[in-house]
Each structure stands twice: as C-alpha cells, then as structure tokens.
C-alpha cells in the first residue's frame, strides 16, 4: 500500500483515484526515498507548526 497524492486537490490518499475529484492520483515521492523518511519529515513539520 502506497501513499498517493492528488495534484488537483493537494490531498493524500491510498486510492488510485482521488475521492474528491475522481482524478488519477500520483506517487508524490521519488523511489529513492523510503516512506520512513517521508513520515519523519512530516513529523518534524507538524512540530514546527504547533
Ligand atoms: Zn482530487
């Protein structure tokens, strides 16, 4: 299961089609980055915004 992104709505989803606009979603991360890195980045970002 991979996290995907709708460029149109700027939302993340696990589905192939965006639940909001029904457009095809994309994998936003280049293959060289592991999912763990991505989640670490988001965790750091969310700390900054709190
Ligand atoms: Zn969408």
mmCIF file of the protein (N, C-alpha, C, O) and its ligand, coordinates in Angstrom:
data_MODEL
# 
_entry.id   MODEL 
# 
loop_
_entity.id 
_entity.type 
_entity.pdbx_number_of_molecules 
1 polymer     1 
2 non-polymer 1 
# 
_entity_poly.entity_id                      1 
_entity_poly.type                           'polypeptide(L)' 
_entity_poly.nstd_linkage                   no 
_entity_poly.nstd_monomer                   no 
_entity_poly.pdbx_seq_one_letter_code       
;(UNK)(UNK)(UNK)(UNK)(UNK)(UNK)(UNK)(UNK)(UNK)(UNK)(UNK)(UNK)(UNK)(UNK)(UNK)(UNK)
(UNK)(UNK)(UNK)(UNK)(UNK)(UNK)(UNK)(UNK)(UNK)(UNK)(UNK)(UNK)(UNK)(UNK)(UNK)(UNK)
(UNK)(UNK)(UNK)(UNK)(UNK)(UNK)(UNK)(UNK)(UNK)(UNK)(UNK)(UNK)(UNK)(UNK)(UNK)(UNK)
(UNK)(UNK)
;
_entity_poly.pdbx_seq_one_letter_code_can   XXXXXXXXXXXXXXXXXXXXXXXXXXXXXXXXXXXXXXXXXXXXXXXXXX 
_entity_poly.pdbx_strand_id                 A 
# 
loop_
_entity_poly_seq.entity_id 
_entity_poly_seq.num 
_entity_poly_seq.mon_id 
_entity_poly_seq.hetero 
1 1  UNK n 
1 2  UNK n 
1 3  UNK n 
1 4  UNK n 
1 5  UNK n 
1 6  UNK n 
1 7  UNK n 
1 8  UNK n 
1 9  UNK n 
1 10 UNK n 
1 11 UNK n 
1 12 UNK n 
1 13 UNK n 
1 14 UNK n 
1 15 UNK n 
1 16 UNK n 
1 17 UNK n 
1 18 UNK n 
1 19 UNK n 
1 20 UNK n 
1 21 UNK n 
1 22 UNK n 
1 23 UNK n 
1 24 UNK n 
1 25 UNK n 
1 26 UNK n 
1 27 UNK n 
1 28 UNK n 
1 29 UNK n 
1 30 UNK n 
1 31 UNK n 
1 32 UNK n 
1 33 UNK n 
1 34 UNK n 
1 35 UNK n 
1 36 UNK n 
1 37 UNK n 
1 38 UNK n 
1 39 UNK n 
1 40 UNK n 
1 41 UNK n 
1 42 UNK n 
1 43 UNK n 
1 44 UNK n 
1 45 UNK n 
1 46 UNK n 
1 47 UNK n 
1 48 UNK n 
1 49 UNK n 
1 50 UNK n 
# 
loop_
_struct_asym.id 
_struct_asym.entity_id 
A 1 
B 2 
# 
loop_
_chem_comp.id 
_chem_comp.type 
_chem_comp.mon_nstd_flag 
UNK 'L-peptide linking' . 
ZN  non-polymer         . 
# 
_pdbx_entity_nonpoly.entity_id   2 
_pdbx_entity_nonpoly.name        ? 
_pdbx_entity_nonpoly.comp_id     ZN 
# 
_pdbx_nonpoly_scheme.asym_id         B 
_pdbx_nonpoly_scheme.entity_id       2 
_pdbx_nonpoly_scheme.mon_id          ZN 
_pdbx_nonpoly_scheme.ndb_seq_num     1 
_pdbx_nonpoly_scheme.pdb_seq_num     101 
_pdbx_nonpoly_scheme.auth_seq_num    101 
_pdbx_nonpoly_scheme.pdb_mon_id      ZN 
_pdbx_nonpoly_scheme.auth_mon_id     ZN 
_pdbx_nonpoly_scheme.pdb_strand_id   A 
_pdbx_nonpoly_scheme.pdb_ins_code    . 
# 
loop_
_atom_site.group_PDB 
_atom_site.id 
_atom_site.type_symbol 
_atom_site.label_atom_id 
_atom_site.label_alt_id 
_atom_site.label_comp_id 
_atom_site.label_asym_id 
_atom_site.label_entity_id 
_atom_site.label_seq_id 
_atom_site.pdbx_PDB_ins_code 
_atom_site.Cartn_x 
_atom_site.Cartn_y 
_atom_site.Cartn_z 
_atom_site.occupancy 
_atom_site.B_iso_or_equiv 
_atom_site.pdbx_formal_charge 
_atom_site.auth_seq_id 
_atom_site.auth_comp_id 
_atom_site.auth_asym_id 
_atom_site.auth_atom_id 
_atom_site.pdbx_PDB_model_num 
ATOM   1   N  N  . UNK A 1 1  ? 0.850   -1.197 0.000   1.00 0.00 ? 1   UNK A N  1 
ATOM   2   C  CA . UNK A 1 1  ? 0.000   0.000  0.000   1.00 0.00 ? 1   UNK A CA 1 
ATOM   3   C  C  . UNK A 1 1  ? 0.887   1.249  0.000   1.00 0.00 ? 1   UNK A C  1 
ATOM   4   O  O  . UNK A 1 1  ? 1.740   1.414  0.872   1.00 0.00 ? 1   UNK A O  1 
ATOM   5   N  N  . UNK A 1 2  ? 0.680   2.112  -0.973  1.00 0.00 ? 2   UNK A N  1 
ATOM   6   C  CA . UNK A 1 2  ? 1.498   3.320  -1.056  1.00 0.00 ? 2   UNK A CA 1 
ATOM   7   C  C  . UNK A 1 2  ? 0.632   4.559  -0.938  1.00 0.00 ? 2   UNK A C  1 
ATOM   8   O  O  . UNK A 1 2  ? -0.501  4.615  -1.417  1.00 0.00 ? 2   UNK A O  1 
ATOM   9   N  N  . UNK A 1 3  ? 1.211   5.540  -0.284  1.00 0.00 ? 3   UNK A N  1 
ATOM   10  C  CA . UNK A 1 3  ? 0.515   6.819  -0.166  1.00 0.00 ? 3   UNK A CA 1 
ATOM   11  C  C  . UNK A 1 3  ? 0.628   7.566  -1.494  1.00 0.00 ? 3   UNK A C  1 
ATOM   12  O  O  . UNK A 1 3  ? 1.714   7.696  -2.059  1.00 0.00 ? 3   UNK A O  1 
ATOM   13  N  N  . UNK A 1 4  ? -0.493  8.044  -1.970  1.00 0.00 ? 4   UNK A N  1 
ATOM   14  C  CA . UNK A 1 4  ? -0.522  8.754  -3.243  1.00 0.00 ? 4   UNK A CA 1 
ATOM   15  C  C  . UNK A 1 4  ? -1.085  10.152 -3.029  1.00 0.00 ? 4   UNK A C  1 
ATOM   16  O  O  . UNK A 1 4  ? -1.679  10.450 -1.993  1.00 0.00 ? 4   UNK A O  1 
ATOM   17  N  N  . UNK A 1 5  ? -0.885  11.007 -4.037  1.00 0.00 ? 5   UNK A N  1 
ATOM   18  C  CA . UNK A 1 5  ? -1.329  12.387 -3.881  1.00 0.00 ? 5   UNK A CA 1 
ATOM   19  C  C  . UNK A 1 5  ? -2.119  12.841 -5.096  1.00 0.00 ? 5   UNK A C  1 
ATOM   20  O  O  . UNK A 1 5  ? -1.778  12.521 -6.235  1.00 0.00 ? 5   UNK A O  1 
ATOM   21  N  N  . UNK A 1 6  ? -3.174  13.588 -4.836  1.00 0.00 ? 6   UNK A N  1 
ATOM   22  C  CA . UNK A 1 6  ? -3.909  14.235 -5.914  1.00 0.00 ? 6   UNK A CA 1 
ATOM   23  C  C  . UNK A 1 6  ? -3.340  15.638 -6.114  1.00 0.00 ? 6   UNK A C  1 
ATOM   24  O  O  . UNK A 1 6  ? -3.406  16.476 -5.216  1.00 0.00 ? 6   UNK A O  1 
ATOM   25  N  N  . UNK A 1 7  ? -2.785  15.884 -7.290  1.00 0.00 ? 7   UNK A N  1 
ATOM   26  C  CA . UNK A 1 7  ? -2.222  17.205 -7.565  1.00 0.00 ? 7   UNK A CA 1 
ATOM   27  C  C  . UNK A 1 7  ? -3.301  18.277 -7.637  1.00 0.00 ? 7   UNK A C  1 
ATOM   28  O  O  . UNK A 1 7  ? -3.046  19.450 -7.366  1.00 0.00 ? 7   UNK A O  1 
ATOM   29  N  N  . UNK A 1 8  ? -4.492  17.866 -7.999  1.00 0.00 ? 8   UNK A N  1 
ATOM   30  C  CA . UNK A 1 8  ? -5.593  18.808 -8.145  1.00 0.00 ? 8   UNK A CA 1 
ATOM   31  C  C  . UNK A 1 8  ? -6.068  19.330 -6.788  1.00 0.00 ? 8   UNK A C  1 
ATOM   32  O  O  . UNK A 1 8  ? -6.250  20.535 -6.614  1.00 0.00 ? 8   UNK A O  1 
ATOM   33  N  N  . UNK A 1 9  ? -6.267  18.424 -5.829  1.00 0.00 ? 9   UNK A N  1 
ATOM   34  C  CA . UNK A 1 9  ? -6.818  18.797 -4.523  1.00 0.00 ? 9   UNK A CA 1 
ATOM   35  C  C  . UNK A 1 9  ? -5.733  18.973 -3.463  1.00 0.00 ? 9   UNK A C  1 
ATOM   36  O  O  . UNK A 1 9  ? -6.002  19.477 -2.372  1.00 0.00 ? 9   UNK A O  1 
ATOM   37  N  N  . UNK A 1 10 ? -4.523  18.563 -3.782  1.00 0.00 ? 10  UNK A N  1 
ATOM   38  C  CA . UNK A 1 10 ? -3.406  18.616 -2.822  1.00 0.00 ? 10  UNK A CA 1 
ATOM   39  C  C  . UNK A 1 10 ? -3.698  17.784 -1.575  1.00 0.00 ? 10  UNK A C  1 
ATOM   40  O  O  . UNK A 1 10 ? -3.349  18.169 -0.459  1.00 0.00 ? 10  UNK A O  1 
ATOM   41  N  N  . UNK A 1 11 ? -4.336  16.652 -1.782  1.00 0.00 ? 11  UNK A N  1 
ATOM   42  C  CA . UNK A 1 11 ? -4.594  15.762 -0.653  1.00 0.00 ? 11  UNK A CA 1 
ATOM   43  C  C  . UNK A 1 11 ? -3.922  14.419 -0.893  1.00 0.00 ? 11  UNK A C  1 
ATOM   44  O  O  . UNK A 1 11 ? -3.630  14.043 -2.028  1.00 0.00 ? 11  UNK A O  1 
ATOM   45  N  N  . UNK A 1 12 ? -3.686  13.708 0.196   1.00 0.00 ? 12  UNK A N  1 
ATOM   46  C  CA . UNK A 1 12 ? -3.051  12.401 0.113   1.00 0.00 ? 12  UNK A CA 1 
ATOM   47  C  C  . UNK A 1 12 ? -4.093  11.315 0.310   1.00 0.00 ? 12  UNK A C  1 
ATOM   48  O  O  . UNK A 1 12 ? -5.011  11.452 1.120   1.00 0.00 ? 12  UNK A O  1 
ATOM   49  N  N  . UNK A 1 13 ? -3.937  10.224 -0.451  1.00 0.00 ? 13  UNK A N  1 
ATOM   50  C  CA . UNK A 1 13 ? -4.875  9.126  -0.356  1.00 0.00 ? 13  UNK A CA 1 
ATOM   51  C  C  . UNK A 1 13 ? -4.179  7.832  -0.718  1.00 0.00 ? 13  UNK A C  1 
ATOM   52  O  O  . UNK A 1 13 ? -3.148  7.854  -1.390  1.00 0.00 ? 13  UNK A O  1 
ATOM   53  N  N  . UNK A 1 14 ? -4.714  6.721  -0.294  1.00 0.00 ? 14  UNK A N  1 
ATOM   54  C  CA . UNK A 1 14 ? -4.171  5.427  -0.691  1.00 0.00 ? 14  UNK A CA 1 
ATOM   55  C  C  . UNK A 1 14 ? -4.860  4.915  -1.951  1.00 0.00 ? 14  UNK A C  1 
ATOM   56  O  O  . UNK A 1 14 ? -4.475  3.876  -2.487  1.00 0.00 ? 14  UNK A O  1 
ATOM   57  N  N  . UNK A 1 15 ? -5.853  5.618  -2.419  1.00 0.00 ? 15  UNK A N  1 
ATOM   58  C  CA . UNK A 1 15 ? -6.626  5.152  -3.560  1.00 0.00 ? 15  UNK A CA 1 
ATOM   59  C  C  . UNK A 1 15 ? -6.016  5.622  -4.881  1.00 0.00 ? 15  UNK A C  1 
ATOM   60  O  O  . UNK A 1 15 ? -5.318  6.634  -4.945  1.00 0.00 ? 15  UNK A O  1 
ATOM   61  N  N  . UNK A 1 16 ? -6.303  4.857  -5.921  1.00 0.00 ? 16  UNK A N  1 
ATOM   62  C  CA . UNK A 1 16 ? -5.785  5.188  -7.246  1.00 0.00 ? 16  UNK A CA 1 
ATOM   63  C  C  . UNK A 1 16 ? -6.476  6.418  -7.823  1.00 0.00 ? 16  UNK A C  1 
ATOM   64  O  O  . UNK A 1 16 ? -5.902  7.168  -8.613  1.00 0.00 ? 16  UNK A O  1 
ATOM   65  N  N  . UNK A 1 17 ? -7.726  6.602  -7.405  1.00 0.00 ? 17  UNK A N  1 
ATOM   66  C  CA . UNK A 1 17 ? -8.465  7.771  -7.858  1.00 0.00 ? 17  UNK A CA 1 
ATOM   67  C  C  . UNK A 1 17 ? -8.782  8.668  -6.666  1.00 0.00 ? 17  UNK A C  1 
ATOM   68  O  O  . UNK A 1 17 ? -9.117  8.188  -5.583  1.00 0.00 ? 17  UNK A O  1 
ATOM   69  N  N  . UNK A 1 18 ? -8.674  9.951  -6.878  1.00 0.00 ? 18  UNK A N  1 
ATOM   70  C  CA . UNK A 1 18 ? -8.937  10.898 -5.804  1.00 0.00 ? 18  UNK A CA 1 
ATOM   71  C  C  . UNK A 1 18 ? -10.395 10.785 -5.355  1.00 0.00 ? 18  UNK A C  1 
ATOM   72  O  O  . UNK A 1 18 ? -11.297 10.796 -6.192  1.00 0.00 ? 18  UNK A O  1 
ATOM   73  N  N  . UNK A 1 19 ? -10.639 10.676 -4.041  1.00 0.00 ? 19  UNK A N  1 
ATOM   74  C  CA . UNK A 1 19 ? -12.014 10.569 -3.544  1.00 0.00 ? 19  UNK A CA 1 
ATOM   75  C  C  . UNK A 1 19 ? -12.802 11.864 -3.718  1.00 0.00 ? 19  UNK A C  1 
ATOM   76  O  O  . UNK A 1 19 ? -14.031 11.854 -3.656  1.00 0.00 ? 19  UNK A O  1 
ATOM   77  N  N  . UNK A 1 20 ? -12.104 12.973 -3.935  1.00 0.00 ? 20  UNK A N  1 
ATOM   78  C  CA . UNK A 1 20 ? -12.805 14.254 -4.080  1.00 0.00 ? 20  UNK A CA 1 
ATOM   79  C  C  . UNK A 1 20 ? -13.143 14.561 -5.531  1.00 0.00 ? 20  UNK A C  1 
ATOM   80  O  O  . UNK A 1 20 ? -14.280 14.911 -5.845  1.00 0.00 ? 20  UNK A O  1 
ATOM   81  N  N  . UNK A 1 21 ? -12.156 14.431 -6.419  1.00 0.00 ? 21  UNK A N  1 
ATOM   82  C  CA . UNK A 1 21 ? -12.372 14.876 -7.803  1.00 0.00 ? 21  UNK A CA 1 
ATOM   83  C  C  . UNK A 1 21 ? -12.314 13.733 -8.814  1.00 0.00 ? 21  UNK A C  1 
ATOM   84  O  O  . UNK A 1 21 ? -12.517 13.954 -10.008 1.00 0.00 ? 21  UNK A O  1 
ATOM   85  N  N  . UNK A 1 22 ? -12.035 12.499 -8.343  1.00 0.00 ? 22  UNK A N  1 
ATOM   86  C  CA . UNK A 1 22 ? -12.006 11.316 -9.214  1.00 0.00 ? 22  UNK A CA 1 
ATOM   87  C  C  . UNK A 1 22 ? -10.893 11.354 -10.257 1.00 0.00 ? 22  UNK A C  1 
ATOM   88  O  O  . UNK A 1 22 ? -10.928 10.601 -11.231 1.00 0.00 ? 22  UNK A O  1 
ATOM   89  N  N  . UNK A 1 23 ? -9.914  12.218 -10.059 1.00 0.00 ? 23  UNK A N  1 
ATOM   90  C  CA . UNK A 1 23 ? -8.760  12.202 -10.950 1.00 0.00 ? 23  UNK A CA 1 
ATOM   91  C  C  . UNK A 1 23 ? -7.766  11.158 -10.462 1.00 0.00 ? 23  UNK A C  1 
ATOM   92  O  O  . UNK A 1 23 ? -7.779  10.756 -9.298  1.00 0.00 ? 23  UNK A O  1 
ATOM   93  N  N  . UNK A 1 24 ? -6.907  10.732 -11.375 1.00 0.00 ? 24  UNK A N  1 
ATOM   94  C  CA . UNK A 1 24 ? -5.914  9.737  -11.006 1.00 0.00 ? 24  UNK A CA 1 
ATOM   95  C  C  . UNK A 1 24 ? -4.863  10.371 -10.101 1.00 0.00 ? 24  UNK A C  1 
ATOM   96  O  O  . UNK A 1 24 ? -4.368  11.464 -10.375 1.00 0.00 ? 24  UNK A O  1 
ATOM   97  N  N  . UNK A 1 25 ? -4.529  9.668  -9.019  1.00 0.00 ? 25  UNK A N  1 
ATOM   98  C  CA . UNK A 1 25 ? -3.539  10.194 -8.083  1.00 0.00 ? 25  UNK A CA 1 
ATOM   99  C  C  . UNK A 1 25 ? -2.145  9.710  -8.470  1.00 0.00 ? 25  UNK A C  1 
ATOM   100 O  O  . UNK A 1 25 ? -1.993  8.749  -9.225  1.00 0.00 ? 25  UNK A O  1 
ATOM   101 N  N  . UNK A 1 26 ? -1.132  10.391 -7.941  1.00 0.00 ? 26  UNK A N  1 
ATOM   102 C  CA . UNK A 1 26 ? 0.249   10.043 -8.262  1.00 0.00 ? 26  UNK A CA 1 
ATOM   103 C  C  . UNK A 1 26 ? 1.015   9.711  -6.997  1.00 0.00 ? 26  UNK A C  1 
ATOM   104 O  O  . UNK A 1 26 ? 0.662   10.121 -5.891  1.00 0.00 ? 26  UNK A O  1 
ATOM   105 N  N  . UNK A 1 27 ? 2.069   8.958  -7.206  1.00 0.00 ? 27  UNK A N  1 
ATOM   106 C  CA . UNK A 1 27 ? 3.001   8.737  -6.103  1.00 0.00 ? 27  UNK A CA 1 
ATOM   107 C  C  . UNK A 1 27 ? 3.896   9.969  -5.997  1.00 0.00 ? 27  UNK A C  1 
ATOM   108 O  O  . UNK A 1 27 ? 4.682   10.235 -6.905  1.00 0.00 ? 27  UNK A O  1 
ATOM   109 N  N  . UNK A 1 28 ? 3.788   10.729 -4.893  1.00 0.00 ? 28  UNK A N  1 
ATOM   110 C  CA . UNK A 1 28 ? 4.491   12.009 -4.796  1.00 0.00 ? 28  UNK A CA 1 
ATOM   111 C  C  . UNK A 1 28 ? 5.971   11.873 -4.472  1.00 0.00 ? 28  UNK A C  1 
ATOM   112 O  O  . UNK A 1 28 ? 6.723   12.837 -4.611  1.00 0.00 ? 28  UNK A O  1 
ATOM   113 N  N  . UNK A 1 29 ? 6.402   10.684 -4.040  1.00 0.00 ? 29  UNK A N  1 
ATOM   114 C  CA . UNK A 1 29 ? 7.783   10.540 -3.585  1.00 0.00 ? 29  UNK A CA 1 
ATOM   115 C  C  . UNK A 1 29 ? 8.642   9.834  -4.622  1.00 0.00 ? 29  UNK A C  1 
ATOM   116 O  O  . UNK A 1 29 ? 8.241   8.806  -5.166  1.00 0.00 ? 29  UNK A O  1 
ATOM   117 N  N  . UNK A 1 30 ? 9.826   10.380 -4.901  1.00 0.00 ? 30  UNK A N  1 
ATOM   118 C  CA . UNK A 1 30 ? 10.769  9.659  -5.752  1.00 0.00 ? 30  UNK A CA 1 
ATOM   119 C  C  . UNK A 1 30 ? 11.143  8.329  -5.111  1.00 0.00 ? 30  UNK A C  1 
ATOM   120 O  O  . UNK A 1 30 ? 11.219  8.251  -3.885  1.00 0.00 ? 30  UNK A O  1 
ATOM   121 N  N  . UNK A 1 31 ? 11.378  7.288  -5.892  1.00 0.00 ? 31  UNK A N  1 
ATOM   122 C  CA . UNK A 1 31 ? 11.624  5.947  -5.351  1.00 0.00 ? 31  UNK A CA 1 
ATOM   123 C  C  . UNK A 1 31 ? 12.824  5.866  -4.429  1.00 0.00 ? 31  UNK A C  1 
ATOM   124 O  O  . UNK A 1 31 ? 12.890  4.962  -3.596  1.00 0.00 ? 31  UNK A O  1 
ATOM   125 N  N  . UNK A 1 32 ? 13.779  6.785  -4.551  1.00 0.00 ? 32  UNK A N  1 
ATOM   126 C  CA . UNK A 1 32 ? 14.988  6.681  -3.733  1.00 0.00 ? 32  UNK A CA 1 
ATOM   127 C  C  . UNK A 1 32 ? 14.724  6.997  -2.260  1.00 0.00 ? 32  UNK A C  1 
ATOM   128 O  O  . UNK A 1 32 ? 15.509  6.607  -1.396  1.00 0.00 ? 32  UNK A O  1 
ATOM   129 N  N  . UNK A 1 33 ? 13.641  7.689  -1.972  1.00 0.00 ? 33  UNK A N  1 
ATOM   130 C  CA . UNK A 1 33 ? 13.324  7.988  -0.583  1.00 0.00 ? 33  UNK A CA 1 
ATOM   131 C  C  . UNK A 1 33 ? 12.440  6.901  0.022   1.00 0.00 ? 33  UNK A C  1 
ATOM   132 O  O  . UNK A 1 33 ? 11.489  6.447  -0.613  1.00 0.00 ? 33  UNK A O  1 
ATOM   133 N  N  . UNK A 1 34 ? 12.745  6.495  1.218   1.00 0.00 ? 34  UNK A N  1 
ATOM   134 C  CA . UNK A 1 34 ? 11.923  5.495  1.884   1.00 0.00 ? 34  UNK A CA 1 
ATOM   135 C  C  . UNK A 1 34 ? 10.733  6.176  2.546   1.00 0.00 ? 34  UNK A C  1 
ATOM   136 O  O  . UNK A 1 34 ? 10.815  7.356  2.890   1.00 0.00 ? 34  UNK A O  1 
ATOM   137 N  N  . UNK A 1 35 ? 9.628   5.459  2.732   1.00 0.00 ? 35  UNK A N  1 
ATOM   138 C  CA . UNK A 1 35 ? 8.453   6.044  3.400   1.00 0.00 ? 35  UNK A CA 1 
ATOM   139 C  C  . UNK A 1 35 ? 8.779   6.548  4.802   1.00 0.00 ? 35  UNK A C  1 
ATOM   140 O  O  . UNK A 1 35 ? 8.181   7.514  5.276   1.00 0.00 ? 35  UNK A O  1 
ATOM   141 N  N  . UNK A 1 36 ? 9.716   5.900  5.451   1.00 0.00 ? 36  UNK A N  1 
ATOM   142 C  CA . UNK A 1 36 ? 10.062  6.319  6.816   1.00 0.00 ? 36  UNK A CA 1 
ATOM   143 C  C  . UNK A 1 36 ? 10.617  7.733  6.823   1.00 0.00 ? 36  UNK A C  1 
ATOM   144 O  O  . UNK A 1 36 ? 10.314  8.521  7.718   1.00 0.00 ? 36  UNK A O  1 
ATOM   145 N  N  . UNK A 1 37 ? 11.447  8.058  5.804   1.00 0.00 ? 37  UNK A N  1 
ATOM   146 C  CA . UNK A 1 37 ? 11.982  9.409  5.702   1.00 0.00 ? 37  UNK A CA 1 
ATOM   147 C  C  . UNK A 1 37 ? 10.858  10.417 5.542   1.00 0.00 ? 37  UNK A C  1 
ATOM   148 O  O  . UNK A 1 37 ? 10.868  11.482 6.160   1.00 0.00 ? 37  UNK A O  1 
ATOM   149 N  N  . UNK A 1 38 ? 9.897   10.073 4.711   1.00 0.00 ? 38  UNK A N  1 
ATOM   150 C  CA . UNK A 1 38 ? 8.786   10.982 4.457   1.00 0.00 ? 38  UNK A CA 1 
ATOM   151 C  C  . UNK A 1 38 ? 8.003   11.253 5.732   1.00 0.00 ? 38  UNK A C  1 
ATOM   152 O  O  . UNK A 1 38 ? 7.671   12.397 6.043   1.00 0.00 ? 38  UNK A O  1 
ATOM   153 N  N  . UNK A 1 39 ? 7.713   10.188 6.460   1.00 0.00 ? 39  UNK A N  1 
ATOM   154 C  CA . UNK A 1 39 ? 6.938   10.380 7.684   1.00 0.00 ? 39  UNK A CA 1 
ATOM   155 C  C  . UNK A 1 39 ? 7.733   11.161 8.722   1.00 0.00 ? 39  UNK A C  1 
ATOM   156 O  O  . UNK A 1 39 ? 7.163   11.952 9.474   1.00 0.00 ? 39  UNK A O  1 
ATOM   157 N  N  . UNK A 1 40 ? 9.049   10.945 8.768   1.00 0.00 ? 40  UNK A N  1 
ATOM   158 C  CA . UNK A 1 40 ? 9.898   11.708 9.684   1.00 0.00 ? 40  UNK A CA 1 
ATOM   159 C  C  . UNK A 1 40 ? 9.851   13.188 9.349   1.00 0.00 ? 40  UNK A C  1 
ATOM   160 O  O  . UNK A 1 40 ? 9.813   14.043 10.233  1.00 0.00 ? 40  UNK A O  1 
ATOM   161 N  N  . UNK A 1 41 ? 9.856   13.471 8.050   1.00 0.00 ? 41  UNK A N  1 
ATOM   162 C  CA . UNK A 1 41 ? 9.806   14.860 7.615   1.00 0.00 ? 41  UNK A CA 1 
ATOM   163 C  C  . UNK A 1 41 ? 8.489   15.500 8.041   1.00 0.00 ? 41  UNK A C  1 
ATOM   164 O  O  . UNK A 1 41 ? 8.472   16.627 8.536   1.00 0.00 ? 41  UNK A O  1 
ATOM   165 N  N  . UNK A 1 42 ? 7.396   14.785 7.851   1.00 0.00 ? 42  UNK A N  1 
ATOM   166 C  CA . UNK A 1 42 ? 6.096   15.339 8.221   1.00 0.00 ? 42  UNK A CA 1 
ATOM   167 C  C  . UNK A 1 42 ? 5.997   15.529 9.731   1.00 0.00 ? 42  UNK A C  1 
ATOM   168 O  O  . UNK A 1 42 ? 5.395   16.491 10.209  1.00 0.00 ? 42  UNK A O  1 
ATOM   169 N  N  . UNK A 1 43 ? 6.604   14.584 10.486  1.00 0.00 ? 43  UNK A N  1 
ATOM   170 C  CA . UNK A 1 43 ? 6.538   14.712 11.934  1.00 0.00 ? 43  UNK A CA 1 
ATOM   171 C  C  . UNK A 1 43 ? 7.267   15.988 12.358  1.00 0.00 ? 43  UNK A C  1 
ATOM   172 O  O  . UNK A 1 43 ? 6.803   16.727 13.227  1.00 0.00 ? 43  UNK A O  1 
ATOM   173 N  N  . UNK A 1 44 ? 8.429   16.233 11.721  1.00 0.00 ? 44  UNK A N  1 
ATOM   174 C  CA . UNK A 1 44 ? 9.176   17.426 12.069  1.00 0.00 ? 44  UNK A CA 1 
ATOM   175 C  C  . UNK A 1 44 ? 8.391   18.684 11.667  1.00 0.00 ? 44  UNK A C  1 
ATOM   176 O  O  . UNK A 1 44 ? 8.349   19.662 12.413  1.00 0.00 ? 44  UNK A O  1 
ATOM   177 N  N  . UNK A 1 45 ? 7.777   18.647 10.494  1.00 0.00 ? 45  UNK A N  1 
ATOM   178 C  CA . UNK A 1 45 ? 6.996   19.783 10.024  1.00 0.00 ? 45  UNK A CA 1 
ATOM   179 C  C  . UNK A 1 45 ? 5.842   20.088 10.958  1.00 0.00 ? 45  UNK A C  1 
ATOM   180 O  O  . UNK A 1 45 ? 5.600   21.248 11.293  1.00 0.00 ? 45  UNK A O  1 
ATOM   181 N  N  . UNK A 1 46 ? 5.124   19.050 11.382  1.00 0.00 ? 46  UNK A N  1 
ATOM   182 C  CA . UNK A 1 46 ? 3.963   19.276 12.230  1.00 0.00 ? 46  UNK A CA 1 
ATOM   183 C  C  . UNK A 1 46 ? 4.381   19.829 13.591  1.00 0.00 ? 46  UNK A C  1 
ATOM   184 O  O  . UNK A 1 46 ? 3.625   20.564 14.226  1.00 0.00 ? 46  UNK A O  1 
ATOM   185 N  N  . UNK A 1 47 ? 5.590   19.473 14.035  1.00 0.00 ? 47  UNK A N  1 
ATOM   186 C  CA . UNK A 1 47 ? 6.083   20.046 15.290  1.00 0.00 ? 47  UNK A CA 1 
ATOM   187 C  C  . UNK A 1 47 ? 6.310   21.536 15.149  1.00 0.00 ? 47  UNK A C  1 
ATOM   188 O  O  . UNK A 1 47 ? 6.017   22.318 16.054  1.00 0.00 ? 47  UNK A O  1 
ATOM   189 N  N  . UNK A 1 48 ? 6.848   21.920 13.973  1.00 0.00 ? 48  UNK A N  1 
ATOM   190 C  CA . UNK A 1 48 ? 7.110   23.333 13.740  1.00 0.00 ? 48  UNK A CA 1 
ATOM   191 C  C  . UNK A 1 48 ? 5.820   24.162 13.737  1.00 0.00 ? 48  UNK A C  1 
ATOM   192 O  O  . UNK A 1 48 ? 5.809   25.315 14.169  1.00 0.00 ? 48  UNK A O  1 
ATOM   193 N  N  . UNK A 1 49 ? 4.774   23.577 13.260  1.00 0.00 ? 49  UNK A N  1 
ATOM   194 C  CA . UNK A 1 49 ? 3.538   24.345 13.123  1.00 0.00 ? 49  UNK A CA 1 
ATOM   195 C  C  . UNK A 1 49 ? 2.711   24.377 14.397  1.00 0.00 ? 49  UNK A C  1 
ATOM   196 O  O  . UNK A 1 49 ? 1.736   25.125 14.477  1.00 0.00 ? 49  UNK A O  1 
ATOM   197 N  N  . UNK A 1 50 ? 3.077   23.581 15.393  1.00 0.00 ? 50  UNK A N  1 
ATOM   198 C  CA . UNK A 1 50 ? 2.285   23.564 16.617  1.00 0.00 ? 50  UNK A CA 1 
ATOM   199 C  C  . UNK A 1 50 ? 2.618   24.734 17.537  1.00 0.00 ? 50  UNK A C  1 
ATOM   200 O  O  . UNK A 1 50 ? 2.033   24.860 18.612  1.00 0.00 ? 50  UNK A O  1 
HETATM 201 ZN ZN . ZN  B 2 .  ? -8.534  15.444 -6.288  1.00 0.00 ? 101 ZN  A ZN 1 
# 
